[in-house]
């Protein structure tokens, strides 16, 4: 093990020792402290459920008992575990009773921290330090005994599943989101934000399916305890109506400020074309902050905002981080002062081994109001910080309102169609508009004019019309276009084509005209080695298009002058030149059973920084040669075909490391069994990133 790895493992060991030690300290504190909320509200309610095996909501409702557990069914089931542990092992010990009842809270506190680390592995130590030392969590969960950490932990698991961009994780996202709702209903405030983010990445059909599934699961979790008691205690308790306490009066009607603020947040999210992970979490945090700022809050509610504020502050720029940290911890200190010293209800907020600590309270309305004013002011400041940092993180890439255009050119059978599939795999078909150059041929198959021109001749194509269509699409306008049916050789009826987030133009002349090149953000030229291209063309045309081997070879030879005159010159304008080659293919041109061992050569500007990517690829024992041209304006990377066989390379994980804010570019994960395709995807992603940032 080298020195760097030793250092990494040492740091990792110390990190977990710190977490374990802090957990022990928290558990000790949990044993010493409690509150009336835990002792006379939560524990008796849960006890009635476990002992009597009946619906406790209905029992409390029918007997007009204290509405002491305004939480849905999954929260009841989870807290039953704590009560059972307390009943079995605590005996008469107040310390053990407090500790064992709170053990589920400790588990979900750790789960929440673990999900933050999973969401941001590069900031894991900073995040763990900020989150796990939070005074709000310590007081609210371990001392006061509030349960709000449980729905927040479920929510963080749900968000983690959502941002993975894996369709197989969609059901986990819905399940944990439903579980979060059925532990506390304030989670409903951020459900529209999460569903809108899902819709931006998936089809309408998938979005409707997921939304319906969420509703079914949520109702399914509630049904076993549904009744007048559940509705009265859970759905229409005093906490739920707090959002209507702050309002502006207009004659005899009211404008509810918290509801208005949340609606404005939803509208802002709706207007965004896409959101990265940071901005998604920022909007969730801002939504919770709004409720706290405009509603007279309880101590446990502040737990809602802790994970989101930790994320924002850990991701803020270094020059701002110290200022944000100071404001963050001043906010925590103000929270402790207000709720320990000034906040007063009919219940005891804090007890030490069962003895009330009411003497800590100061009854001075001026100081109470001043303390809450400072707390509210800090909340508004943190809302601004969270929005500012989140928006900035989502503004790394420029020209968000314009489609990103990609042009692919090259000779027939050079791999253009394959490249389309490669690009579709990671950009996603929902965000991709494909324009095929064959739709701009002047004549249909079999017409007399083809005897004078080959398809490679620009005079045989409406190139200016094509360039105009791309220009209009790039400006956000729709155009009418025909498609070319390769099976019949006929043109289809005109169809209205609407612009999309990504527009890919693929054809023989995609880089031919200056005005077309001016409208392309990324230009790619397929420069497959000639013998391999002949092999691919003969194989394709004989097997899929019904041409004979003789006619196919003849066509290749007849087109060669036009290729050299019209197609090859486009190569000089490409941002990326992709070359497939197999040194042995020349001996197997007519052997359809031969399996080429394809090597890959990529050529691009030397301005493209590959210093983060190449070391990652070399970890997998790839034979890779990396050189700069003699003119210093280009760089070439060659991947030998033999070294790419039987390899498993985690392309998505590499992309996360080398492409800044990958989730702003792609909605799909990189998934390839063919190593060449995965490598091409990585390089295209890097180029898209550089182009979007204006670095190329």
Secondary structure, 3 states (H helix, E strand, C coil): CCHHHHHHHHHHHHHHHHHHHHHHHHHHHHHHEECHHHHHHHHHHHHHHHHHCCCHHHHHHHCCCCCCCCCCHHHHHHHHHHHHHHHHHCCCCHHHHHHHHHHHHHHHHHHHHHHHHHHCHHHHHHHHHHHHCCHHHHHHHHHCCCCHHHHHHHHHHHHHHHHCCCHHHHHHHHHHHHHHHCCCHHHHHHHHHHHHHHHHHCCHHHHHHHHHHHHHHHHHHHHCCCCHHHHHHHHCCCCHHHHHCCEEEECCEEEEHHHHHHHHHHHHHHHCCCCCHHHHHHHHHHHHHHHHHHCCCCHHHHHHHHHHHHHHHHHCCHHHHHHHHHHHHHHHHHHHHHHHHHCCCCCCCCEECCEECHHHCCCCHHHHHHHHHHHHHHHHHHHHHHHHHHHHHCCCCCCCCCCEEEEEEECCCCCHHHHHHHHHHHHCHHHEEEEEHHHHECCCCCCHHHHCCCCCCHHHECHHHHHHHHHHHHCCCCEEECCEECCCCEECCCEEECCCCEEEEECCCCCCCHHHHHCCCEEEEECCCHHHHHHHHHHHHHHCCCCCHHHHHHHHHHHHHHHHHHHHHHHHHCCEEEEEECCCHHHHCCCCCCCCCCEEEEEEECCCCCCCHHHHHHCCCCCEEEEECCCCCEEEEEECHHHHCCCCCCHHHHHHHHCCCHHHCCCCCCCCCCHHHHHHHHHHHHHHHHHHCCCC
